[in-house]
Structure formats: C-alpha cells, structure tokens
Amino acid sequence: MVRDDGLGPAALARSAHTFLHPPMVAGIVASAVGDELVISHPGEARVEVALTASSGPVLFLAGHALFKRVLWGHLPASHLAGVAALIALMPAEFVALAVAAAAVTVVVAVASWESLRRGPRASLGITRQARFFPPFSGLDQILTLDLP
C-alpha cells in the first residue's frame, strides 16, 4: 500500500526514483567490483577486499530501506539489521571468500525475513487483491483480480 500523506503520486515517484535508485545501483556496481576482487584473490585476507565485498550490499540494502520508507512510510527492521551485520563485517581481515559468503548469507537472511514477515501469499506476489497498475492510474478498476 502506498502511503497517503498528501503527497501526490508524482512527488512520491520523483523522490523515490530520482534520489533513491542511485544508491541501489551503486550497491549493485560495488557488489560486482567486490565479486571481481574475491574471484581474483579468494584466499587473501585484505581489508580492502572485505570493505568492497560488504559495501555493495550495504549500499543496496540502505537504499532499498529508504525507498520503502519514502513509498510506504516505514523503515524495514530486516534491512536495518542487515546493514548493521554487514557493517560489522567491514573492518574484518577474513579470507575474501569468507567475507563474500557472509555478505551473501546476510542478504539472503534479509530477503527471507521480509518474505516471512509478509506471509506465504505475499512472497509469491499474491495479495487479497492483485493489482496490475498502481491505484492512482485509473486502470486499477479495469484490471483488478479478486482472489479468494
């Protein structure tokens, strides 16, 4: 459900898509760089590899949490816990492959937490009423599917 605080859909979209997608995209790019470092130096224990391997998921989760905050009005605890866990990994001089595996484990745990919080039907993208368009588009009345 999109939050209703008087801001129109255009203002919400402008805020969310203009300012909050770049941190998520930067997180994906940083994750790719971290993966490259881990692949090229899997057995080395270097701080810069740990920083790079965990900073990508931190940027993505923080950006996604802020995105949800702007659109739905709440900051997901799962994302905040994931960011905290990943920040705890940053200064560690563990083997690069172990840091990458821990980062993946944290991101999977965040996704699982969100999936369990929303329930089994929501994890499949099914709600009481599946909408194919946002409620403010006018097309939602035409293409709304009522589910049991």
C-alpha positions as CSV (number, residue, x, y, z in Angstrom):
1,M,0.0,0.0,0.0
2,V,1.4,3.4,-1.0
3,R,1.5,5.8,1.9
4,D,-1.1,8.6,2.0
5,D,0.3,11.8,3.5
6,G,-1.0,14.3,1.0
7,L,1.9,13.9,-1.5
8,G,0.7,13.1,-4.9
9,P,2.0,10.1,-6.9
10,A,4.2,12.3,-9.0
11,A,6.0,13.7,-5.9
12,L,6.5,10.3,-4.4
13,A,7.8,8.8,-7.7
14,R,10.1,11.8,-8.2
15,S,11.6,11.5,-4.7
16,A,11.9,7.7,-4.7
17,H,13.1,7.1,-8.3
18,T,15.3,10.1,-8.6
19,F,17.1,10.1,-5.3
20,L,16.9,6.5,-4.0
21,H,17.7,4.4,-7.1
22,P,21.3,5.6,-7.4
23,P,22.4,4.1,-4.0
24,M,20.8,0.8,-5.0
25,V,22.5,0.8,-8.4
26,A,25.8,1.9,-6.8
27,G,25.4,-1.1,-4.4
28,I,25.0,-3.4,-7.4
29,V,28.1,-2.0,-9.1
30,A,30.1,-2.2,-5.8
31,S,29.0,-5.8,-5.4
32,A,30.2,-6.6,-8.9
33,V,33.6,-5.0,-8.1
34,G,33.7,-6.9,-4.8
35,D,32.9,-10.1,-6.6
36,E,35.7,-9.5,-9.0
37,L,38.2,-8.9,-6.2
38,V,37.0,-12.1,-4.4
39,I,37.4,-14.1,-7.6
40,S,40.9,-12.8,-8.3
41,H,42.1,-13.1,-4.7
42,P,39.9,-15.7,-3.0
43,G,42.4,-16.8,-0.3
44,E,43.8,-13.5,0.7
45,A,42.8,-11.7,3.8
46,R,42.9,-8.0,2.9
47,V,40.8,-5.2,4.4
48,E,40.1,-3.5,1.1
49,V,38.5,-6.8,-0.2
50,A,36.3,-7.0,2.9
51,L,35.3,-3.4,2.5
52,T,34.4,-3.7,-1.1
53,A,32.7,-7.1,-0.8
54,S,30.4,-5.8,2.0
55,S,29.9,-2.2,1.0
56,G,27.9,-3.1,-2.1
57,P,25.2,-5.0,-0.2
58,V,25.2,-2.2,2.5
59,L,24.5,0.5,-0.2
60,F,21.8,-1.7,-1.8
61,L,20.0,-2.5,1.5
62,A,20.2,1.0,2.8
63,G,18.9,2.4,-0.5
64,H,16.1,-0.1,-0.6
65,A,15.2,0.6,3.0
66,L,15.0,4.3,2.3
67,F,13.0,3.6,-0.9
68,K,10.4,1.7,1.3
69,R,10.4,4.5,3.8
70,V,9.5,7.1,1.2
71,L,6.9,5.0,-0.6
72,W,5.3,3.0,2.3
73,G,6.2,5.1,5.3
74,H,8.1,2.5,7.3
75,L,11.7,1.5,7.6
76,P,12.0,-2.3,7.5
77,A,13.8,-3.7,10.5
78,S,15.2,-6.5,8.4
79,H,17.1,-4.1,6.2
80,L,18.5,-2.2,9.2
81,A,19.7,-5.4,10.8
82,G,21.3,-6.5,7.5
83,V,23.1,-3.2,7.2
84,A,24.3,-3.5,10.8
85,A,25.6,-7.0,10.2
86,L,27.3,-6.0,7.0
87,I,29.0,-3.0,8.6
88,A,30.3,-5.3,11.4
89,L,32.0,-7.4,8.6
90,M,33.7,-4.4,7.0
91,P,36.8,-4.0,9.2
92,A,37.5,-7.7,9.5
93,E,40.5,-9.2,7.8
94,F,39.0,-12.5,7.0
95,V,39.7,-14.5,3.9
96,A,38.0,-12.8,0.9
97,L,35.8,-15.8,0.1
98,A,34.6,-16.0,3.7
99,V,33.6,-12.3,3.7
100,A,31.7,-12.7,0.4
101,A,29.9,-15.8,1.7
102,A,29.0,-13.9,4.9
103,A,27.6,-11.0,2.8
104,V,25.5,-13.3,0.7
105,T,24.2,-15.0,3.8
106,V,23.2,-11.7,5.3
107,V,21.4,-10.6,2.1
108,V,19.6,-14.0,1.9
109,A,18.6,-13.7,5.6
110,V,17.2,-10.2,4.9
111,A,15.2,-11.5,2.0
112,S,13.9,-14.4,4.0
113,W,12.9,-12.2,6.9
114,E,11.0,-9.9,4.6
115,S,9.3,-12.9,2.9
116,L,8.3,-14.4,6.2
117,R,7.1,-11.1,7.6
118,R,4.8,-10.6,4.6
119,G,3.4,-14.2,4.7
120,P,3.4,-17.0,2.2
121,R,1.0,-15.5,-0.3
122,A,2.8,-12.2,-0.4
123,S,6.1,-13.9,-1.1
124,L,4.5,-15.2,-4.3
125,G,3.3,-11.7,-5.2
126,I,-0.3,-12.6,-4.3
127,T,-2.4,-10.4,-2.1
128,R,-6.1,-10.3,-1.3
129,Q,-6.5,-8.2,-4.4
130,A,-3.8,-8.4,-7.1
131,R,-3.4,-5.1,-8.9
132,F,-1.7,-4.8,-12.2
133,F,-1.4,-1.0,-12.1
134,P,-0.9,1.5,-9.2
135,P,-4.1,2.6,-7.6
136,F,-3.7,6.1,-8.9
137,S,-3.5,5.2,-12.6
138,G,-7.2,4.7,-13.1
139,L,-6.6,1.4,-14.8
140,D,-6.7,-0.5,-11.5
141,Q,-10.5,-0.6,-11.6
142,I,-10.4,-2.3,-15.0
143,L,-7.7,-4.9,-14.3
144,T,-8.2,-5.8,-10.7
145,L,-8.3,-9.5,-10.0
146,D,-10.2,-10.6,-6.8
147,L,-8.5,-13.6,-5.2
148,P,-10.1,-15.9,-2.6
